[in-house]
Amino acid sequence: MNPDRRTVLAGLCSLPALGLGTVIDPRVARAASGPQKGGVLTIVQYGDPPALLSLVNTASLVLSPRITEGLLQFDLDMKPQPLLATAWDVAADGLTYTFTLRQGVKWHDGQEFTSEDVAFSISVLKKLHPRGRTTFGQVKAIETPDKYTVVLRLEKPTPYLLTAMSSAESPIAPKHRYGDADPLVHANNTAPIGTGPYMFKEWVRGSHVILDRNPNYWNKDLPYIDRIVSRFIPDPAARTVAFEVGDVDLGYRTPVPYRDVDRLKANPKISFDEKGYEYDPPNIIILEANLDNDYLKDLKVRQAIAHCINREAICKIVFFGNAIPSAAPVVPYHKEFHSVQPTPYPFDVAAANKLLDEAGYKRQGGGMRFTLTLDYTSEEQRVLAEFLRAAVGRAGIGVELRGQDMGTLVKRVYTDRGFALHLASISNLFDPQVGVQRLYWSKNYIKGVPFSNGTRYSNPEVDELLEASAVSLDKADRIAKWKKIQEIVMRDVPNFPIAQPSWLTISQAKIKDHTTDAEGFEGTMARVYIAT
C-alpha cells in the first residue's frame, strides 16, 4: 500500500499514547521501564521568539509544540503516529482526508477539544501561515460531520499534506479563544492555551519563558517534567559556559559556537545527538534582498553581490568547516531535489565591479558607490554579516549593519519593509514544496507574515512550476520541476543562498529521551526526563 495513502485504523488508539507504534527505539524502551518524574528542565534559546504559537508564523517552533499539539507526530522513520488524531484515511485519488479525533481531550482552560477547533485552525493556516498557504492551498472544504471527525476535501492532490500535520507545522488552536478576532495579532499568540503536555505560565521578555506540567493532560502518565524554563542567552560564548557549569540542560541546532563543539565533546557530563532533525532538516542560510529597494531592484546590482560571495570561504571561516556551501535554495540534505548546478555568478570581484560600472553606479568619495542596510538577529549572524560587509565592500558597496531581536526584524522586514538586505535561516522541512515555495511564490507575499515571500519576488514561470509541482503525484516530475525552479531563481537572484550548517542537539548527560521521534526538539517533548 502506498504510504502516502495509508489507512490507520482506530486500533492504533490502543498503542501507548505518544509512542512510536511498531518502531522500537531503545530510548523509548528505557522511558517505558520507569523514567523518573519531576524536576525542572532548562532549555536555552538565543533570544525571544516573536510569538509562542506557530499558527501564523514559523519562528516559534521551540515552545509552540509543547503547548499546542497537532493531529499527528512522526517516528524516526517519518511514519505518522497518533496524537490529536487517532485514525486517518486518505482516499485513493488523494482528494479526501478523513481524521478521527481523540476523545476526552481538554484545552488548558477546561473547554472540550472538538472538530470545530481543527476546522478553524486549518482555515487560519491556509490563509495566514507562510507555509500553510501552500500545504492547504488545495483544500476547498473542511467538513465536521460530528465532534470527533474532520474531513478535508481537496481540489487537487497534495502529496505532502499528511506529513504537515505535526505540532510545530500545523498546530491546532482553540476556536473559542479567537472568536472573530484577527489571528495575526491575537493575545493567544503570546500567551497560548493548548492541549499539550505543558501549560504557559510566564514570559519575561529578554529573560525566559516558563511552562508548567499540564496536570490534566489526556495521557495521564505524561509528561514527566514538572516545569520547563526556556532561558534566552544572546551571547553564544555565554551559552557554552552555561552548558559547562550546568546552568542549562538542553539546546538544539548547535546552540554554541562551532569553535566550542570539540571542547564540549570532551566533557563527559555533556551529550550530543544528531537525531531529531529528520522532520525539519538543517536550514539554508540566506541573504535576502528587498526587491522594492531602488538599488536591489536592479538585476546587475544583485548579480554583483552574488559575485562577491565566496561560499567555501564562509563555510571554512565563519562555520569552522561545519557547513555545506549551497547556491541553491533547496538544501543539500534533500539530495533528490537539491540542484548541484553551480551558481551562474561564481566568486569574482572583478566581475562584480564591472557590473556595477555598467549599471552606472560610480565610486564616490571614500571609494563606495552606495550604501545598503543589512539586518541580522543573533551573534552568529553578526559574524557572517561582518564577513559579507567586507566582501561586498571590495566592489564598492557600503553596508550598514543593524542588529536586533527577532520580533523587531520580523516587523521591519515583513510589515514595514524598511530594509535592504537581511540574513535569514530558512527551514526546508520535509519537502521543498512546504519549506521553499513560500519564498518564491508571488502569491505568498503577505504583509505582516514572517518568513513568507519577503523579497517580493515575482516570476510567472516560477509560479507556474511551483503550482504544478504542488499537485503532482509523480515524484520524478516534481524533482524535474524543482531543478528548473532553482535554475531560474539562481539566475534571478532575489536572494542569495549561502550554506547549510550542521545541527547538533546538546544536553547534560542526565537529560534522557529528549529526542524520541523525527520532530526532536520541535515535538511535544512529553517523554523527556531527568535521570538521578
C-alpha positions as CSV (number, residue, x, y, z in Angstrom):
1,M,0.0,0.0,0.0
2,N,1.3,3.5,-0.8
3,P,2.4,5.0,2.5
4,D,1.1,8.4,1.4
5,R,-2.4,6.9,1.1
6,R,-2.4,4.6,4.2
7,T,-5.4,3.9,6.3
8,V,-4.6,4.0,10.0
9,L,-7.2,2.1,11.9
10,A,-8.7,3.1,15.2
11,G,-6.9,0.2,16.8
12,L,-3.9,2.4,17.0
13,C,-5.6,4.0,19.9
14,S,-4.5,1.1,22.0
15,L,-0.9,1.9,21.5
16,P,0.9,3.8,24.2
17,A,0.0,7.5,23.7
18,L,2.7,9.5,22.1
19,G,4.5,6.2,21.4
20,L,6.3,5.1,18.2
21,G,4.0,2.2,17.2
22,T,5.9,-0.6,15.6
23,V,9.2,1.3,15.7
24,I,11.2,0.1,18.7
25,D,13.7,2.7,20.0
26,P,15.9,1.8,22.9
27,R,15.5,5.2,24.4
28,V,11.7,4.8,24.5
29,A,12.1,1.3,26.0
30,R,14.1,2.9,28.8
31,A,11.5,5.5,29.3
32,A,8.7,2.9,29.5
33,S,10.7,0.9,32.1
34,G,10.5,3.7,34.6
35,P,11.8,7.2,34.0
36,Q,11.9,9.5,36.9
37,K,9.2,12.1,37.4
38,G,9.6,15.7,38.4
39,G,12.3,18.3,38.2
40,V,12.9,21.4,36.2
41,L,14.3,21.3,32.7
42,T,16.2,24.4,31.5
43,I,16.5,24.8,27.7
44,V,18.4,27.6,26.0
45,Q,17.5,29.9,23.1
46,Y,19.4,32.8,21.8
47,G,16.6,35.3,22.1
48,D,12.8,35.9,22.3
49,P,10.7,34.5,19.6
50,P,8.0,36.8,18.1
51,A,5.3,34.6,19.5
52,L,4.8,31.3,21.4
53,L,2.4,29.8,18.9
54,S,3.3,28.8,15.4
55,L,-0.2,29.2,13.9
56,V,0.7,32.2,11.8
57,N,4.5,32.2,11.9
58,T,7.4,29.8,11.7
59,A,9.6,31.4,14.4
60,S,8.0,29.7,17.4
61,L,9.0,26.1,16.9
62,V,10.9,25.6,20.1
63,L,8.0,26.3,22.5
64,S,4.8,26.1,20.5
65,P,4.6,22.2,20.2
66,R,4.9,21.8,24.0
67,I,1.7,23.8,24.5
68,T,-0.3,23.4,21.3
69,E,-0.4,19.9,19.6
70,G,-1.0,18.8,16.0
71,L,-3.1,15.9,14.7
72,L,-0.1,13.7,14.1
73,Q,3.5,13.0,15.2
74,F,6.2,11.2,13.3
75,D,8.6,8.5,14.3
76,L,12.3,8.4,13.3
77,D,11.4,6.8,10.0
78,M,9.0,9.7,9.3
79,K,5.9,7.4,9.6
80,P,2.8,9.1,11.1
81,Q,1.7,8.2,14.6
82,P,-1.4,9.3,16.6
83,L,-1.6,12.5,18.5
84,L,-4.8,14.5,18.5
85,A,-6.0,12.3,15.7
86,T,-6.2,8.6,16.5
87,A,-7.0,7.4,13.0
88,W,-6.9,8.8,9.5
89,D,-7.7,7.8,5.9
90,V,-6.5,9.2,2.6
91,A,-8.7,8.4,-0.4
92,A,-7.0,6.6,-3.3
93,D,-7.3,9.7,-5.5
94,G,-5.7,11.9,-2.8
95,L,-8.6,14.3,-2.7
96,T,-10.3,13.3,0.6
97,Y,-8.6,13.2,4.0
98,T,-10.7,11.9,7.0
99,F,-9.4,12.2,10.6
100,T,-10.9,10.6,13.6
101,L,-10.1,12.8,16.7
102,R,-9.1,11.7,20.2
103,Q,-11.9,12.0,22.6
104,G,-11.7,13.3,26.2
105,V,-9.1,16.0,25.4
106,K,-9.4,19.3,27.2
107,W,-7.9,22.7,26.4
108,H,-5.9,24.2,29.2
109,D,-8.9,26.3,30.2
110,G,-11.0,23.2,30.6
111,Q,-13.0,23.5,27.4
112,E,-13.5,20.4,25.2
113,F,-11.4,19.8,22.1
114,T,-13.6,19.1,19.1
115,S,-13.6,19.0,15.3
116,E,-14.5,22.7,15.2
117,D,-11.1,23.6,16.6
118,V,-9.4,21.6,13.8
119,A,-11.6,23.3,11.1
120,F,-10.8,26.7,12.5
121,S,-7.0,26.1,12.7
122,I,-6.7,24.6,9.2
123,S,-8.6,27.6,7.9
124,V,-6.2,30.0,9.6
125,L,-3.2,28.0,8.4
126,K,-4.4,28.1,4.8
127,K,-5.0,31.8,4.9
128,L,-2.1,33.2,7.0
129,H,0.7,30.7,7.6
130,P,3.6,31.3,5.3
131,R,3.9,27.5,4.6
132,G,0.3,26.6,5.2
133,R,-0.8,28.7,2.3
134,T,0.9,26.1,0.1
135,T,0.1,23.0,2.1
136,F,-3.6,23.7,2.4
137,G,-3.9,25.7,-0.7
138,Q,-6.0,22.9,-2.5
139,V,-8.4,22.4,0.5
140,K,-11.8,23.5,-0.9
141,A,-13.9,22.3,2.0
142,I,-13.5,21.4,5.7
143,E,-16.3,19.3,7.0
144,T,-17.1,18.4,10.6
145,P,-19.9,15.7,10.5
146,D,-19.6,15.2,14.2
147,K,-17.5,16.4,17.2
148,Y,-14.7,13.9,16.5
149,T,-14.5,13.7,12.7
150,V,-12.9,16.1,10.3
151,V,-13.0,15.7,6.5
152,L,-10.8,17.7,4.1
153,R,-11.9,17.9,0.5
154,L,-9.2,18.9,-2.0
155,E,-9.4,20.4,-5.4
156,K,-6.2,18.7,-6.5
157,P,-3.9,16.2,-4.7
158,T,-1.3,17.5,-2.2
159,P,1.1,14.6,-1.6
160,Y,2.9,16.2,1.4
161,L,-0.3,17.3,3.3
162,L,-0.4,14.4,5.8
163,T,3.2,14.9,6.7
164,A,2.5,18.6,7.5
165,M,0.1,17.6,10.4
166,S,2.8,17.9,13.1
167,S,2.5,20.1,16.2
168,A,5.1,22.6,15.1
169,E,4.0,22.8,11.5
170,S,0.2,22.7,11.8
171,P,-0.8,23.4,15.4
172,I,-4.5,23.0,16.4
173,A,-5.6,26.2,18.3
174,P,-8.8,26.8,20.3
175,K,-11.5,28.3,18.2
176,H,-13.4,29.6,21.2
177,R,-10.5,31.7,22.3
178,Y,-10.2,33.6,19.0
179,G,-13.8,34.2,18.1
180,D,-13.9,36.7,15.2
181,A,-10.6,38.4,16.2
182,D,-7.6,38.7,13.9
183,P,-5.4,35.7,14.4
184,L,-2.3,37.7,13.4
185,V,-2.4,39.9,16.4
186,H,-4.4,37.8,18.9
187,A,-3.3,37.5,22.5
188,N,-3.2,33.7,22.2
189,N,-0.1,34.0,20.1
190,T,1.9,35.3,23.1
191,A,0.0,33.7,26.0
192,P,-1.4,30.5,24.4
193,I,-3.6,27.8,25.7
194,G,-3.4,24.4,24.0
195,T,-4.0,20.7,24.6
196,G,-0.3,19.9,25.1
197,P,1.6,18.4,28.0
198,Y,2.8,21.8,29.2
199,M,0.9,24.9,30.0
200,F,2.1,28.5,29.5
201,K,3.0,30.1,32.8
202,E,5.1,33.2,32.2
203,W,7.1,35.2,29.6
204,V,9.6,37.8,30.8
205,R,10.9,39.4,27.6
206,G,14.6,39.2,27.2
207,S,14.9,36.7,30.1
208,H,12.8,33.5,30.0
209,V,9.6,31.6,29.3
210,I,8.1,29.2,31.9
211,L,5.9,26.2,31.0
212,D,4.4,24.1,33.7
213,R,3.3,20.5,33.6
214,N,-0.4,20.1,32.5
215,P,-2.0,18.1,35.3
216,N,-5.0,17.3,33.1
217,Y,-3.1,16.1,30.1
218,W,-5.1,13.4,28.1
219,N,-2.2,11.0,28.6
220,K,-2.3,10.7,32.4
221,D,1.2,9.2,32.6
222,L,2.8,12.2,30.9
223,P,4.7,14.5,31.0
224,Y,7.5,13.6,33.4
225,I,9.0,17.0,33.9
226,D,7.3,19.4,36.3
227,R,8.5,22.6,34.6
228,I,10.3,23.8,31.5
229,V,12.3,27.0,31.7
230,S,13.5,28.4,28.4
231,R,16.3,30.9,29.0
232,F,17.3,33.5,26.5
233,I,21.1,33.9,26.2
234,P,22.1,36.0,23.2
235,D,25.8,35.7,23.7
236,P,26.9,32.4,22.1
237,A,30.1,32.2,24.3
238,A,27.9,32.6,27.4
239,R,25.8,29.6,26.2
240,T,28.9,27.5,26.1
241,V,29.7,28.5,29.7
242,A,26.2,27.8,30.7
243,F,26.5,24.2,29.5
244,E,29.9,23.7,31.1
245,V,28.7,24.9,34.5
246,G,25.3,23.1,34.3
247,D,23.1,26.3,34.2
248,V,21.3,25.0,31.1
249,D,20.3,21.4,30.3
250,L,19.4,21.3,26.7
251,G,19.6,23.2,23.4
252,Y,19.3,22.4,19.7
253,R,20.5,23.4,16.3
254,T,24.1,23.6,17.7
255,P,23.4,26.3,20.3
256,V,27.0,27.1,20.9
257,P,29.7,28.5,18.6
258,Y,31.1,25.8,16.3
259,R,34.6,26.6,17.6
260,D,33.5,25.3,21.0
261,V,32.0,22.0,19.9
262,D,35.1,19.9,20.2
263,R,35.8,21.2,23.7
264,L,32.3,20.3,24.9
265,K,32.5,16.9,23.3
266,A,35.5,16.2,25.6
267,N,33.3,16.8,28.7
268,P,31.8,13.5,29.9
269,K,28.8,15.3,31.5
270,I,27.6,16.7,28.1
271,S,26.0,14.7,25.4
272,F,25.4,15.3,21.7
273,D,22.7,13.9,19.4
274,E,22.4,14.2,15.6
275,K,18.8,12.7,15.6
276,G,15.6,14.7,15.7
277,Y,16.2,16.6,12.5
278,E,14.5,14.2,10.2
279,Y,11.3,16.2,10.0
280,D,12.9,19.6,9.9
281,P,16.4,19.2,8.4
282,P,19.2,21.9,8.8
283,N,18.2,25.2,7.4
284,I,19.6,27.1,4.5
285,I,21.3,30.4,5.5
286,I,20.1,33.1,3.0
287,L,20.9,36.7,2.4
288,E,17.5,38.2,1.3
289,A,17.1,41.3,-0.8
290,N,14.2,43.8,-0.8
291,L,13.3,44.0,-4.5
292,D,11.5,47.2,-3.8
293,N,14.8,48.9,-2.9
294,D,16.0,51.4,-5.5
295,Y,19.4,49.6,-5.9
296,L,18.4,46.0,-5.4
297,K,15.6,46.1,-8.0
298,D,18.4,46.3,-10.5
299,L,19.4,42.8,-11.6
300,K,23.0,43.9,-12.2
301,V,23.4,45.0,-8.6
302,R,22.1,41.7,-7.4
303,Q,24.4,39.8,-9.8
304,A,27.3,41.9,-8.5
305,I,26.5,41.0,-4.9
306,A,26.3,37.3,-5.9
307,H,29.8,37.6,-7.5
308,C,31.1,38.8,-4.1
309,I,30.0,35.8,-2.1
310,N,32.7,33.1,-1.5
311,R,30.6,30.3,0.0
312,E,33.6,28.0,0.5
313,A,35.4,30.6,2.5
314,I,32.3,31.3,4.6
315,C,31.9,27.7,5.5
316,K,35.6,27.4,6.5
317,I,36.0,30.7,8.3
318,V,32.5,31.5,9.7
319,F,31.3,28.0,10.4
320,F,34.7,26.4,11.2
321,G,34.0,23.7,8.5
322,N,30.6,22.7,9.9
323,A,28.6,23.8,6.9
324,I,28.0,22.8,3.3
325,P,28.1,25.6,0.7
326,S,24.9,25.9,-1.4
327,A,24.0,28.5,-4.0
328,A,20.7,26.6,-4.5
329,P,17.7,27.3,-2.2
330,V,16.9,23.6,-1.6
331,V,19.3,22.3,0.9
332,P,21.8,19.6,0.1
333,Y,20.1,17.4,2.7
334,H,17.3,16.9,0.1
335,K,19.6,15.1,-2.2
336,E,16.9,14.3,-4.8
337,F,15.5,17.8,-5.1
338,H,18.7,19.8,-4.5
339,S,20.3,21.4,-7.6
340,V,24.0,20.7,-7.9
341,Q,24.4,23.2,-10.7
342,P,26.9,25.8,-9.9
343,T,25.9,29.4,-9.4
344,P,25.8,31.4,-12.6
345,Y,27.7,34.1,-10.6
346,P,30.9,32.5,-9.2
347,F,33.1,34.4,-6.8
348,D,34.7,37.1,-9.0
349,V,35.1,40.6,-7.5
350,A,36.3,42.0,-10.9
351,A,33.1,40.8,-12.5
352,A,31.1,42.5,-9.7
353,N,32.9,45.8,-10.2
354,K,32.3,45.6,-14.0
355,L,28.6,45.0,-13.5
356,L,28.3,48.0,-11.1
357,D,30.2,50.2,-13.5
358,E,27.8,49.1,-16.3
359,A,24.8,49.9,-14.2
360,G,26.0,53.4,-13.7
361,Y,27.0,53.3,-10.0
362,K,30.3,55.0,-10.0
363,R,32.6,55.1,-7.0
364,Q,32.2,58.2,-4.9
365,G,34.3,59.7,-2.2
366,G,35.8,57.0,0.0
367,G,35.5,54.5,-2.8
368,M,31.9,53.5,-2.2
369,R,29.2,53.6,-4.8
370,F,26.2,53.5,-2.4
371,T,25.3,52.0,1.0
372,L,22.8,49.3,1.9
373,T,21.5,48.2,5.3
374,L,22.0,44.6,6.4
375,D,19.8,43.4,9.2
376,Y,20.5,40.4,11.5
377,T,19.4,39.0,14.8
378,S,21.9,36.6,16.5
379,E,25.6,36.9,17.4
380,E,26.3,34.1,15.0
381,Q,24.6,36.1,12.2
382,R,26.7,39.1,13.2
383,V,29.9,37.3,12.3
384,L,28.5,36.3,8.9
385,A,27.2,39.8,8.4
386,E,30.6,41.3,9.0
387,F,32.2,38.8,6.5
388,L,29.6,39.8,3.9
389,R,30.1,43.5,4.6
390,A,33.8,43.2,3.9
391,A,33.1,41.0,0.8
392,V,30.8,43.4,-1.0
393,G,32.9,46.4,0.1
394,R,35.5,45.2,-2.3
395,A,33.1,46.0,-5.1
396,G,32.3,49.5,-3.7
397,I,29.0,48.6,-1.9
398,G,28.9,50.0,1.6
399,V,26.9,48.1,4.2
400,E,25.4,49.4,7.5
401,L,24.9,46.5,9.9
402,R,21.8,46.6,12.1
403,G,21.4,44.0,14.9
404,Q,18.1,43.5,16.6
405,D,15.8,40.9,18.3
406,M,13.7,38.6,16.1
407,G,10.5,40.5,16.8
408,T,12.0,43.8,15.6
409,L,13.4,42.2,12.5
410,V,10.1,40.5,11.6
411,K,8.2,43.8,11.8
412,R,10.9,45.7,9.9
413,V,11.1,43.1,7.1
414,Y,7.6,41.7,6.7
415,T,5.4,44.6,7.9
416,D,7.3,47.9,7.4
417,R,9.5,46.7,4.6
418,G,12.2,49.0,6.0
419,F,15.2,47.0,5.0
420,A,17.6,46.4,2.1
421,L,19.3,43.1,3.0
422,H,18.7,40.7,5.9
423,L,20.1,37.4,7.0
424,A,17.6,34.6,7.4
425,S,17.8,30.9,8.4
426,I,15.2,29.2,6.3
427,S,13.8,25.8,7.0
428,N,13.2,23.5,4.0
429,L,11.3,21.0,6.2
430,F,10.4,17.5,4.9
431,D,9.6,18.7,1.4
432,P,10.7,21.8,-0.5
433,Q,7.1,22.5,-1.5
434,V,6.4,23.3,2.1
435,G,9.7,24.9,3.1
436,V,10.9,26.6,0.0
437,Q,7.9,27.5,-2.2
438,R,6.9,30.2,0.3
439,L,10.0,32.3,-0.6
440,Y,9.5,32.4,-4.3
441,W,5.7,32.1,-5.0
442,S,4.4,35.6,-5.8
443,K,1.0,34.8,-4.2
444,N,2.8,34.2,-0.9
445,Y,3.7,37.9,-0.4
446,I,1.7,38.5,2.8
447,K,2.3,41.8,4.6
448,G,3.0,41.1,8.3
449,V,3.5,37.3,8.0
450,P,7.1,36.3,8.9
451,F,9.2,34.2,6.6
452,S,6.8,34.4,3.6
453,N,7.9,36.0,0.3
454,G,9.8,38.8,2.0
455,T,11.8,39.8,-1.1
456,R,8.5,40.3,-3.1
457,Y,9.9,38.2,-5.9
458,S,7.6,37.5,-8.8
459,N,8.3,35.4,-11.9
460,P,5.3,33.9,-13.8
461,E,7.3,30.9,-14.9
462,V,8.4,30.1,-11.4
463,D,4.8,30.5,-10.2
464,E,3.6,28.1,-12.8
465,L,6.2,25.5,-12.0
466,L,5.6,25.8,-8.2
467,E,1.9,25.4,-8.6
468,A,2.2,22.4,-11.0
469,S,4.7,20.6,-8.7
470,A,2.5,21.2,-5.7
471,V,-0.3,19.0,-7.1
472,S,1.8,16.4,-8.9
473,L,1.7,12.8,-7.6
474,D,4.7,11.9,-9.9
475,K,7.8,12.4,-7.8
476,A,10.2,12.3,-10.8
477,D,8.1,15.1,-12.3
478,R,8.2,17.1,-9.1
479,I,12.0,16.7,-8.9
480,A,12.4,17.9,-12.5
481,K,10.3,20.9,-11.9
482,W,12.2,21.8,-8.8
483,K,15.5,21.6,-10.6
484,K,14.1,24.1,-13.2
485,I,12.8,26.3,-10.4
486,Q,16.2,26.5,-8.8
487,E,17.9,27.2,-12.2
488,I,15.6,30.2,-12.7
489,V,15.8,31.5,-9.1
490,M,19.6,31.2,-9.1
491,R,19.7,33.3,-12.3
492,D,17.3,35.9,-11.0
493,V,19.0,36.1,-7.5
494,P,16.1,37.6,-5.5
495,N,18.1,36.3,-2.6
496,F,21.5,34.7,-2.0
497,P,21.6,31.1,-0.5
498,I,24.9,30.7,1.2
499,A,25.2,27.4,3.2
500,Q,23.6,24.6,5.1
501,P,25.2,24.4,8.6
502,S,25.3,21.1,10.5
503,W,23.0,20.8,13.5
504,L,23.5,19.0,16.9
505,T,21.3,18.8,20.0
506,I,23.4,19.4,23.1
507,S,22.4,18.3,26.6
508,Q,23.6,17.5,30.0
509,A,24.1,13.7,30.1
510,K,21.4,13.3,32.8
511,I,18.7,14.5,30.4
512,K,17.1,11.4,28.8
513,D,14.7,10.9,26.0
514,H,14.6,14.5,24.7
515,T,14.7,13.1,21.2
516,T,12.4,10.1,20.6
517,D,11.0,11.0,17.2
518,A,11.7,12.8,13.9
519,E,10.5,16.1,15.3
520,G,13.0,16.1,18.1
521,F,13.2,19.5,19.8
522,E,10.2,20.7,17.8
523,G,7.9,17.9,19.2
524,T,5.9,17.9,22.4
525,M,8.9,16.7,24.5
526,A,6.4,14.9,26.7
527,R,8.8,12.0,27.4
528,V,11.9,13.8,28.4
529,Y,13.1,13.2,32.0
530,I,16.0,13.9,34.3
531,A,18.0,10.8,35.5
532,T,19.1,11.0,39.1
